[in-house]
Amino acid sequence: MTAIKHALQRDIFTPNDERLLSIVNVCKAGKKKRNCFLCATVTTERPVQVNVVKVKKSDKGDFYKRQTAWALRDLAVVDAKDAVKENPEFDLHFDKVYKWVASSTVEKNTFISCIWKLNQRYLRKKIDFINVSSQLLEELPKVAEESVPSGENQSVAGGDEEAVDEYQELNAREEQDIEIMMEGCECAISNAEAFAEKLSRELQVLDGANIQSIMASEKQVNILMKLLDEALKEVDQIELKLSSYEEMLQSVKEQMDQISESNHLIHLSNTNNVKLLSEIEFLVNHMDLAKGHIKALQEGDLTSSRGIEACTNAADALLQCMNVALRPGHDMLHAVKQQQQRFSDLREQFARRLASHLNSVFVQQSSQTLLHLYSRSHSISVPGHDQSSTLAQHSVELTLPNHHPFHRDLLRYAKLMEWLKNTDYGKYEGLTKNYMDYLSRLYEREIKDFFEVAKIKMTGTTREGKKFATLPRKESAVKQETESLHGSSGKLTGSTSSLNKLSVQSSGNRRSQSSSLLDMGNMSASDLDVADRTKFDKIFEQVLSELEPLCLAEQDFISKFFKLQQHQSISGSATNEAEEMDAGALSRSYTSGVPQTVSSEKDMIRQMMTKIFRCIEPELNNLIALGDKIDSFNSLYMLVKMSHHVWTAQNVDPASFLSTTLGNVLVTVKRNFDKCISNQMKQMDEVKISKKSKVGILPFVAEFEEFAALAESIFKNAERRGDLDKAYIKLIRAVFVSVEKVANESQKTPRDVVMMENFHHIFATLSRLKISCLEAEKKEAKQKYTDHLQSYVIYSLGQPLEKLNHFFEGVEARVAQGIREEEVSYQLAFNKQELRKVIKEYPGKEVKKGLDNLYKKVDKHLCEEENLLQVVWHSMQDEFIRQYKHFEGLIARCYPGSGITMEFTIQDILDYCSSIAQSH
């Protein structure tokens, strides 16, 4: 084993700067393979690396090779299997468990002991040794540091010897000394014993010389000892002086401590005085309200711009004083409590005065506007207004009153409203509710009068054609209604009295057409002229154009005046949507003085707008119903206009009141549009054709042409073009079905004529209007027109030369049976004499007479408005010529050289057709 160890060290580990410490001959447990060696090695360089290396003989068996190496720090467990009995098996737990069987128990124990020593010396992480005898796990003897050079205590130990017993090489100086010594002695190499004796004698001589030198230096030693005694005495004297100095310094220290304590107390007092002065200055600077501000809050003029500005500055200063962040302990000071109470009283007093004044402003503005409106609609005399003013005169202008002056006056109080919102939310809520109550009554009256004027203009009523039934109201009634706006605590005490609507009565000279529109409801668009529709379109656009700036201006004012543009928690009920919220629900949301959470300030604005303009959506729906009643085609104008305004409103704010309201109304308009399309389809299905007259162009075909032309002019560059395209598809398919249905049921006019004329009209309409979504239907209409034209021509023309046609049918039958064409003339029934007899029965005069009768027949079938007679007659001429050429071809092939020809030519046929057409 020693030879193997020496060979492995030389061949494998020395080239890798490693030192072999222990070796064990092993094989894998449970497998019959050649043995290998497990080696414990350390590197010779710092830092030291400890490895377990598996070495195996090469296949040829003449040298060893390094197969696998594991770092000792990766070894987790060493399992010796049995600590009592001798057992050659053991396990090493690296990344997996390796099971080994040693060649002998002694080698196994030696290897495990070496592993334990290396673990103790080099690794911080200790390996678990299980089933190992305690005798193998002995502590390493510690080598004194002075006996080992620096770093050598970390030299490798292993195997059977300790590190201190290992061989140590001589350094260069030692080698040089030994060489000089050996050169001085001739027998150093030949006779080692003589050399050793010589060295021993020289050593004795040196020892004697050392002893003599020590004895000779005794006198110097005595002198040195004497000097040391004198030095000790000097040290004692110095210590005495130091003790006296220390006592003196002790007294000075006590005095300095007293001075330091006094200085500390003075500094502490000064610090406290500075802090106290700082606290007093803080309270005085932040909790002292100027007398001018106090006077403005108590007596400031809230009607003038200067007074409002002074009150605003005073309110801001008061809010800053109340919101100052007090330092700990300030709230316990009596003066601070008194000042805070004073501020609270001022805030309460000013908030009450501000709320009362703003309520008065709301009432004053609303009552003046209402009184002005009542005077205009009921001929009540008011200062500054003409008593003869009536609603009939006011109806000339379709405009809504401008509220800009009212908004401008109130916006002066916007900052005060923000202050009230931050300081007294209960009063802010009350003002918000009162404003909605006042304005909803005001806007309701204005908007209803506005829509009444719009309805009168839509129905075409004028002062000459209609008279207005105005019910005069007593001045006391108006006064009572305006006074109802002034309630205790600035709130409304009653609802607005019902306003008499205008009673529009029919006159004797009214046009019968307009009367029928109002009485019968939905009428065909052909009963109204283009001027009426254009007038309706302008009125409807003006209504929307007046409502949009009114709502936007009011919404902008609400946002600025009530300070709802900031993201804050605002009161209101989030349980109901703004579209469904009525006055009661909104009023209940303001019962609490503590703000309740709403999704955002936009919800609050939308709720207020819904309460204020609650009459807009019903009035718009009524106006839309009236327009649809006047003419169902008005739904096209309304769909385009309403879609455009909805699109504009959504671009500004998709969640605004205006966008939501117009969107809801747009749904109604879309339903009316769909209803208009459905009614037209229903009318197509219910159309009845007279059995005694020819059909011609069907009414619903002409109506579709009118509808398409009107729709194309209305929906040009419109946002809702897709809705029209869908309606086109539905209508055109219904037209196709209805045309075929009427054609099948027609008795007076042939089916092919009905189909040909109507599909020609449809094709011409679609070609003229160039509707992109109906390209397929246009091609289909053209195909149907062409097919039925050809079918009618063939059916009507029939066989004008009947006997000749029967003769040649027999000829074709013989050819089909296998008889050659040139041999047909030898058949008895089809010889040349028989052919000449048949031809003589059809002279030119008879042919012209037959064609003339055919022209009259076709003329009776076709209608005049579509003007297809010449087209059909030309097609019949072509078909007749085709038959003539067919007969000539058969004569040429079956009767060659006979010289037999028809008694009329193709030019005769053209002349006959032309003269017949010109004569009629």
PyMOL commands that set and color helices and strands:
alter all, ss='L'
color gray80, all
select helices_A, chain A and resi 2-13+72-74+105-122+145-147+152-154+163-165+172-184+187-190+192-216+218-286+291-299+305-322+330-332+334-378+391-394+404-423+425-458+475-483+488-490+512-520+525-527+530-561+578-580+583-588+601-612+616-630+634-652+657-686+699-714+721-745+751-769+772-797+802-816+821-826+828-830+832-840+844-861+869-894+906-919
alter helices_A, ss='H'
color red, helices_A
select strands_A, chain A and resi 18-28+36-43+50-57+64-71+77-79+89-93+97-102+128-130+468-469+503-504
alter strands_A, ss='S'
color yellow, strands_A
deselect
rebuild
show_as cartoon
